[in-house]
Each structure stands twice: as C-alpha cells, then as structure tokens.
Amino acid sequence: MKTALITGASRGIGRAIAIRLSQDGYSVAINYKKSKDAAQDVKKQIEELGGKAEIFCADVSDNKQVEKMMKDVIACFGGIDVLVNNAGIALPQGLFTDFDDLTAKNVFDTNVFGTMNCARAVIPYFVSKKSGKIINISSIWGICGGSCEVIYSASKGAIVAFTKALSKELAPSGICVNCIAPGLIETDMNKNLSDDDKKEFAEGISLGRVGKAEEVAETIAFLASDASSYINGQTISVDGGMI
C-alpha cells in the first residue's frame, strides 16, 4: 500500500485531497498545525470509508518539526510515496503598502519555506528508492497575479518557479514534481467573501461558478497516480477557465 502525506489536511482542499487519495488505496498521513479536532475528523471519515490514516502535528515553517514529522510518517507507514504541499495561509485583501515586513515574512515562511522544508525532508528518501511524487499547491494568483493580493500572489508565484526548477533537478532520480494552481474554490480561506463577491468573481470564469475542493482533489489524484508518469515540472490550473 502506498502512502501519501498531505500538509494542511485538516480542512478545505487538503481535507478533500486526503479523502480522495484514501479512495485510491493510499495510506494517508494527515498533517495539521492547530486544528487537531478537524484532523481527527478527517481520519475518522477515511477510516469509515475503509481506509487507513494517521494525524501528524507540525508547523511546516519550522524545519525541525518537519524533519521529525517525516521520520514519524515513514516509521508509521513503512515509507512514503507522495508528498502534497498544501499548507498555506492568505491575507485579507489590501494594498501592498498597507502590509508590514513581518506580515509578508509570515506568509512566505508558510507558503514558500514550508513547501521547501517538506520537499527537502522527503527528497533523500525519494532519491534512495528512485521514485516519488511531489505535488505543490500554488494559486491562479501565482500565475496571473491579483490586485490587492500582492504578497500572497508573490508567495504562490515562488512555488511555481520552485516546482519548475526542482523538477529538473530531481528528474534523473525518477522523481516527478508538479504544481496545481486552483482558482476561486469554496473553502474556509474564502469564507470572508460575500455571495455578491463570489457572483461577481464568477462572471470572470468561463464555467460561471466557484470551484469545489473535490475538483482540485481529482487533479491531485491524477498527478499522484501512475497515469501521470510522463508529466513533470508542470503547473496545472484548476480554475474553471478564468477569462
């Protein structure tokens, strides 16, 4: 049985990914930072569906915590085959000049360095077995940029570049690194948006609606599978066709 570690898997897109991969027969390592009860709920749901899952607490921005988590996951499941770097934080919309350096640092510590910490921790294991999948979660704003989302956009753009460069470095070891760039998805991260806000945003989407976390999870499931064995270094937009 293969194992997948999903960071930030207690809610939203991460939760949907954990449940979806369990349906493909993966043992699932559910990472969380603060939401232990929510992580336990994901574990319970997976087990009720006949899957296997365990929860692991770690702040991905802390490299030592990440290294310990990776060792614990491998010890628990006997290995790891897929890493999904989903953990991330956003900011309220606002002008770039209204945010201070500490705020920007906190976003980059989680979104960028958190992704790097987890990749760095798993790479030696993947290289030793000459296989593995790393799937990073960026955002449509990391590709096209968002007004009043400058810091968040910059952090997610860094993940796109990181994916492209790391994929070239790890390809000779049989490791694939890809990226997903979701558009506006119905999650807690976007709960501050009113129905009118969502309706206005949907007017700029060719499918005319907000996306679902489960739709992002389906693309992750494909990239995690053997069916994607010749896809590497790509950023796939799951955005409903933004106009």
Buried (B, 14 or more C-beta within 10 A) or exposed (E): EBBBBBBBBBBBBBBBBBBBBBEEEBBBBBBBBEBEEBBBBBBEBBEEEEBBBBBBBBBBBBBEBBBBBBEBBBEBBEBBBBBBBBBBBBBEEEEEEEBEEEEBEBBBBBBBBBBBBBBBBBBEBBBEEEEBBBBBBBBBBBBEBBEEBBBBBBBBBBBBBBBBEBBEEBEEBEBBBBBBBBBBBBBEBBEEBEEEEBEEBBEBBEEEEBBBBBBBBEBBBBBBBEEBEEBBBBBBBBBBEBE
